[in-house]
Amino acid sequence: MMMTKFRTFALTLAIGIFSLSFSFGQAEEYFNESEEKATVYIIRTPKLGALINFRYFIGETYIGKCNYGKYFKVYLTPGKHLIWSKSENRSFIEAEVEAGKTYVINAIPKMGGFRASVKLEELDTNFTEGQLKRFKKYFEKRAKLITFTPEELAIGQEKFADVIVEGLAKYEKVKGKEKEIPVLKTPIDLEAILK
């Protein structure tokens, strides 16, 4: 009897460790820079709900969180990817990326019932002179690149396991209703914009 309980405990522990390492292995691939991948910036320029962290996912993988004034980068293999965010709601964007190109997603906070909701949009680079000046100032003075440890990603993957299942079910439901989901497909020259 004691040996059976020990085996059950050992098996449960092994599965838990495997799932954490497997989850991080998935997330880790999105943070390995390569010329054979596209670079995707996830930024948040509007101040509304500044202290609220939005959580971000690529498909079923947790990739981090950030609030106003912070951004992070992920590196995607060429092709299609589902990037989504969770706050009071869920927002989806379908990425179609090419190797060596740079793309920017802006997480726009919106008024929600209890906290800010989120809307993911491809960055519109048709700036007026004033908008361009504010965007440059945001990156020069406000924006801070954040990174995540393997432990943070593994903990997030485990913590948001139910959120991921619910989020992907919501995506399938939205797709089933043939609602339009934004597409990230226009590469930009971020360095040229920020000069």
C-alpha positions in Angstrom: 0.0 0.0 0.0 2.8 2.4 1.0 4.7 1.5 -2.2 1.7 2.2 -4.4 1.2 5.7 -2.8 4.9 6.4 -3.3 4.7 5.3 -7.0 1.6 7.5 -7.5 3.4 10.4 -5.9 6.5 9.9 -7.9 4.6 9.6 -11.2 2.6 12.7 -10.4 5.8 14.6 -9.6 7.5 13.4 -12.8 4.5 14.5 -14.9 4.4 17.9 -13.3 8.2 18.5 -13.8 7.9 17.2 -17.4 4.9 19.5 -18.2 6.7 22.5 -16.7 9.9 21.9 -18.6 7.9 21.1 -21.8 5.9 24.3 -21.4 9.0 26.4 -20.9 10.6 24.7 -23.9 7.7 25.9 -26.0 8.0 29.4 -24.6 11.8 29.4 -24.9 11.7 29.0 -28.6 9.9 32.4 -28.9 12.7 34.2 -27.2 15.6 32.8 -29.2 16.6 35.5 -31.8 17.5 34.2 -35.2 17.8 35.7 -38.7 15.6 32.9 -39.9 12.7 34.2 -37.7 10.5 37.3 -37.7 10.8 39.8 -34.8 7.5 40.8 -33.2 7.3 43.6 -30.7 4.4 43.7 -28.3 4.0 47.2 -27.0 1.4 49.1 -25.0 1.4 52.8 -25.7 -1.9 54.1 -24.3 -2.0 55.0 -20.6 -5.5 53.9 -19.8 -5.4 51.2 -17.1 -1.6 51.8 -16.9 -1.1 49.5 -13.9 -3.1 46.5 -15.2 -1.0 43.8 -16.7 -2.2 42.1 -19.9 -1.2 38.5 -20.3 0.0 37.3 -23.7 0.0 33.9 -25.4 1.1 32.4 -28.7 -1.4 29.6 -29.3 -1.3 27.5 -26.2 1.9 29.0 -24.8 2.1 31.7 -22.2 4.8 34.3 -23.3 4.5 37.0 -20.6 2.7 40.0 -19.3 3.3 43.8 -19.3 1.6 47.0 -18.5 1.9 50.6 -19.8 5.4 51.7 -20.6 6.9 48.3 -21.2 7.3 46.1 -24.2 8.9 42.7 -25.1 10.0 40.9 -28.3 9.3 37.4 -29.5 10.8 35.6 -32.5 8.5 33.6 -34.7 9.2 31.1 -37.4 7.9 32.2 -40.8 4.2 31.4 -41.3 1.0 31.8 -39.4 0.7 32.1 -35.6 -2.1 33.0 -33.2 -1.2 35.7 -30.8 -3.7 36.7 -28.1 -4.1 38.5 -24.9 -6.2 38.2 -21.8 -7.5 40.9 -19.5 -11.2 41.3 -18.7 -11.7 40.0 -22.3 -9.6 38.2 -24.9 -8.2 39.7 -28.0 -6.8 37.8 -30.9 -4.5 38.6 -33.8 -3.5 36.2 -36.5 0.2 36.8 -37.5 1.5 36.0 -41.0 5.2 36.7 -40.7 8.3 36.4 -42.9 11.9 35.6 -41.8 14.1 38.7 -41.1 11.1 41.1 -40.9 9.9 43.2 -38.0 6.3 43.5 -36.9 4.7 45.5 -34.1 1.5 44.7 -32.1 0.0 47.5 -30.0 -2.1 46.4 -27.1 -4.8 49.0 -26.7 -6.6 49.2 -23.4 -10.3 49.9 -23.5 -12.7 50.7 -20.7 -14.1 47.5 -19.2 -16.7 46.6 -16.6 -14.3 45.9 -13.7 -10.9 46.5 -15.3 -9.4 47.5 -18.6 -10.1 45.2 -21.6 -7.6 44.8 -24.3 -7.6 45.0 -28.1 -4.6 43.8 -30.1 -3.9 45.8 -33.3 -1.2 45.9 -35.9 0.8 49.2 -35.3 -0.5 51.8 -37.8 2.6 53.6 -39.0 0.7 56.3 -41.0 1.7 58.8 -38.3 0.9 62.4 -38.4 4.0 64.5 -37.4 2.6 64.9 -33.8 1.9 61.1 -33.5 5.4 60.3 -34.8 7.0 62.7 -32.2 4.9 61.1 -29.4 5.8 57.5 -30.6 9.5 58.4 -30.7 9.3 60.0 -27.2 7.5 56.9 -25.9 10.4 54.6 -27.0 13.2 57.1 -26.0 11.9 58.1 -22.5 9.1 55.7 -21.4 9.3 52.3 -22.9 11.3 49.6 -21.1 12.2 46.3 -22.7 11.3 43.5 -20.3 12.4 39.9 -20.3 11.1 36.8 -18.5 13.0 34.1 -16.7 12.4 30.4 -17.5 10.8 30.1 -14.0 8.4 33.0 -14.7 7.3 31.5 -18.0 6.8 28.0 -16.5 4.8 29.4 -13.5 2.7 31.4 -15.9 2.1 28.4 -18.1 0.9 26.4 -15.2 -1.1 29.3 -13.5 -2.9 30.2 -16.7 -3.6 26.6 -17.9 -7.4 27.1 -17.6 -7.2 30.5 -19.2 -5.4 29.0 -22.2 -8.1 26.3 -22.7 -10.9 28.9 -22.3 -9.1 31.3 -24.6 -8.5 28.9 -27.4 -12.1 27.7 -27.1 -13.2 31.3 -27.4 -11.0 31.7 -30.5 -12.6 28.7 -32.2 -16.1 30.1 -31.3 -15.2 33.5 -32.8 -13.8 31.8 -36.0 -16.9 29.6 -36.2 -19.1 32.7 -36.3 -16.9 34.0 -39.1 -16.1 37.2 -37.2 -13.2 39.1 -38.6 -10.0 38.7 -36.6 -7.2 41.2 -37.2 -4.2 40.1 -39.1 -0.6 41.1 -38.4 1.1 41.0 -41.8 2.7 44.4 -42.5 6.4 44.5 -41.7 7.9 47.8 -40.6 11.3 49.3 -40.3 11.2 50.2 -36.6 14.8 51.5 -36.6 14.0 54.0 -39.4 10.9 55.2 -37.6 12.8 55.8 -34.4 15.6 57.8 -36.0 
